[in-house]
Amino acid sequence: MELPKVPIGERLKTLRKSRNLTLDEVSKITSVSKPMLGQIEREQSSPTFNTLLKIATGMKVPLSYFMESNDFNYKIADIKDMKPTLEENGHMRIFTMIPYDPIQNFEMFCIEIDPGCEHKSQAHQNEECVFIMEGKIELRLVEETIILEKNQIIRFQANINHSYSNPYNEKCVIQSILFYPIL
């Protein structure tokens, strides 16, 4: 089955207008020229991956915002049909369950963490909610270690270095929701 073409230009224009930015302002924060941004918005040019990455980084949105279709009334996601992003040599698998949408300002992931795996996350300007679906995990927030077990949830500001560690004998599965601040 062929995936629908994602209207990158339309998404860029919607995002820019939702933040009341001009093309000049977007050019300054993304380091992409104003003429190129205009061509992308009018669907006269398809950006390269690096250009799209510059735009996503400058606009502070995930790259997935420009790459995944959200043209639906409802959508059922099945993890077995998804290709995960691999971290920690494949011992941590991240599945995008709900891609980022600038109107809703959140995205949701299902993350599988193998026994013995530790993942260190740099500080970022999000709020995180983590729900433990299977197993248990050690969450380290700066110097404090919190042990979370199945059916527990934690909500925290992620503007500090933090890490997820599974020193236990079974896989841990978590649901992670990232909330983005409204700019």
C-alpha positions as CSV (number, residue, x, y, z in Angstrom):
1,M,0.0,0.0,0.0
2,E,1.4,3.4,-1.0
3,L,1.4,6.1,1.7
4,P,-0.3,9.4,0.9
5,K,1.9,12.3,-0.1
6,V,2.5,14.5,2.9
7,P,1.9,18.2,2.0
8,I,5.1,19.6,3.6
9,G,4.5,23.1,2.2
10,E,1.0,23.3,3.6
11,R,2.2,22.1,7.0
12,L,5.0,24.7,7.0
13,K,2.6,27.5,6.1
14,T,0.1,26.3,8.8
15,L,2.8,26.2,11.4
16,R,4.2,29.6,10.4
17,K,0.8,31.3,10.5
18,S,-0.2,29.6,13.8
19,R,2.9,31.3,15.4
20,N,2.3,34.6,13.6
21,L,5.7,34.5,11.8
22,T,6.7,36.0,8.5
23,L,8.8,34.2,6.0
24,D,11.7,36.5,7.0
25,E,11.4,35.5,10.6
26,V,11.2,31.8,9.8
27,S,14.3,32.3,7.5
28,K,16.2,33.8,10.4
29,I,15.4,31.0,12.9
30,T,15.9,28.2,10.5
31,S,18.8,29.4,8.4
32,V,16.8,28.5,5.2
33,S,16.5,31.3,2.7
34,K,13.2,33.2,2.3
35,P,12.8,32.3,-1.4
36,M,13.4,28.6,-0.6
37,L,10.8,28.7,2.2
38,G,8.3,30.4,-0.1
39,Q,8.9,27.7,-2.8
40,I,8.4,25.0,-0.2
41,E,5.1,26.6,1.0
42,R,3.8,26.9,-2.5
43,E,4.8,23.2,-3.2
44,Q,7.1,24.4,-6.0
45,S,10.1,22.8,-4.4
46,S,10.6,19.7,-2.3
47,P,13.1,20.3,0.5
48,T,16.1,18.0,1.1
49,F,16.2,16.1,4.3
50,N,18.8,18.5,5.7
51,T,16.7,21.5,4.8
52,L,13.7,19.9,6.4
53,L,15.8,19.2,9.5
54,K,16.9,22.8,9.7
55,I,13.2,23.9,9.5
56,A,12.1,21.4,12.1
57,T,14.9,22.4,14.5
58,G,14.4,26.1,14.0
59,M,10.6,25.9,14.4
60,K,11.1,23.5,17.4
61,V,8.9,20.7,16.1
62,P,9.8,17.1,15.5
63,L,10.8,16.1,12.1
64,S,7.9,13.6,12.0
65,Y,5.5,16.6,11.9
66,F,6.6,17.1,8.2
67,M,6.9,13.5,7.3
68,E,3.8,11.7,8.5
69,S,0.3,12.1,7.2
70,N,-2.5,13.1,9.7
71,D,-5.3,13.2,7.1
72,F,-8.0,11.2,9.0
73,N,-11.1,11.2,11.1
74,Y,-9.6,8.5,13.3
75,K,-6.6,6.3,13.1
76,I,-5.8,2.9,14.6
77,A,-2.1,2.4,15.2
78,D,-0.8,-1.2,15.7
79,I,2.7,-1.5,17.0
80,K,3.3,-4.7,15.0
81,D,3.0,-2.7,11.8
82,M,5.5,0.0,12.8
83,K,9.2,0.2,12.3
84,P,10.8,1.4,15.5
85,T,13.6,3.9,16.0
86,L,16.4,2.0,17.6
87,E,18.5,3.4,20.4
88,E,21.2,1.8,22.7
89,N,22.3,-0.7,20.1
90,G,18.8,-1.9,19.6
91,H,18.0,-2.6,23.2
92,M,15.6,0.3,23.3
93,R,12.9,0.5,20.6
94,I,10.8,3.6,20.2
95,F,7.5,3.4,18.3
96,T,5.7,6.6,17.3
97,M,2.1,6.0,18.2
98,I,0.8,9.6,17.7
99,P,3.1,11.9,15.7
100,Y,3.5,15.5,16.7
101,D,0.7,17.9,15.7
102,P,1.3,21.7,16.3
103,I,-2.3,22.3,17.2
104,Q,-2.4,19.7,19.9
105,N,1.3,20.2,21.0
106,F,2.0,16.7,22.0
107,E,3.3,13.4,20.6
108,M,3.1,9.8,22.0
109,F,5.5,6.9,21.9
110,C,5.5,3.3,23.0
111,I,9.0,2.4,24.2
112,E,10.4,-1.1,24.9
113,I,13.5,-1.2,27.1
114,D,15.4,-4.5,27.4
115,P,16.9,-5.8,30.7
116,G,20.2,-4.2,31.4
117,C,19.6,-1.2,29.1
118,E,20.1,2.4,30.2
119,H,19.2,5.5,28.1
120,K,20.4,9.0,29.1
121,S,18.3,11.8,27.8
122,Q,19.6,15.4,27.6
123,A,17.4,18.2,29.0
124,H,14.8,19.4,26.6
125,Q,11.9,21.9,26.9
126,N,9.1,19.5,27.2
127,E,6.9,18.1,29.9
128,E,6.9,14.3,29.9
129,C,4.3,11.8,31.2
130,V,5.5,8.2,31.4
131,F,3.2,5.3,32.1
132,I,4.6,1.9,32.9
133,M,2.7,-0.7,30.9
134,E,4.9,-3.8,31.6
135,G,7.8,-4.5,34.0
136,K,9.5,-1.7,36.0
137,I,12.0,1.0,35.4
138,E,14.4,3.3,37.2
139,L,14.0,6.9,36.3
140,R,16.8,9.2,37.3
141,L,16.0,12.9,37.6
142,V,19.3,14.7,38.2
143,E,20.4,12.9,41.5
144,E,17.1,11.3,42.5
145,T,16.3,7.7,41.4
146,I,12.6,6.8,41.2
147,I,11.5,3.2,40.7
148,L,8.3,2.9,38.7
149,E,6.3,-0.3,38.4
150,K,3.5,-1.5,36.1
151,N,0.4,0.8,36.1
152,Q,2.2,3.7,37.7
153,I,2.6,7.1,35.9
154,I,5.0,10.0,36.5
155,R,4.8,13.5,35.1
156,F,7.8,15.8,35.1
157,Q,9.5,18.8,33.5
158,A,12.2,17.4,31.2
159,N,14.4,20.5,31.3
160,I,16.9,18.5,33.3
161,N,19.1,15.6,32.4
162,H,17.3,12.4,33.1
163,S,17.8,8.7,32.3
164,Y,15.8,5.5,32.0
165,S,17.4,2.3,33.3
166,N,16.1,-1.3,33.3
167,P,18.3,-3.3,35.7
168,Y,15.6,-6.0,36.0
169,N,15.2,-9.4,34.4
170,E,12.2,-8.5,32.2
171,K,11.5,-6.1,29.4
172,C,9.9,-2.8,30.4
173,V,7.3,-1.2,28.1
174,I,6.4,2.4,28.7
175,Q,4.1,4.9,27.1
176,S,5.7,8.3,26.9
177,I,3.8,11.5,26.1
178,L,5.8,14.6,25.3
179,F,4.0,17.9,25.7
180,Y,5.5,20.9,23.9
181,P,5.3,24.4,25.3
182,I,3.2,26.9,23.3
183,L,5.5,29.5,21.8
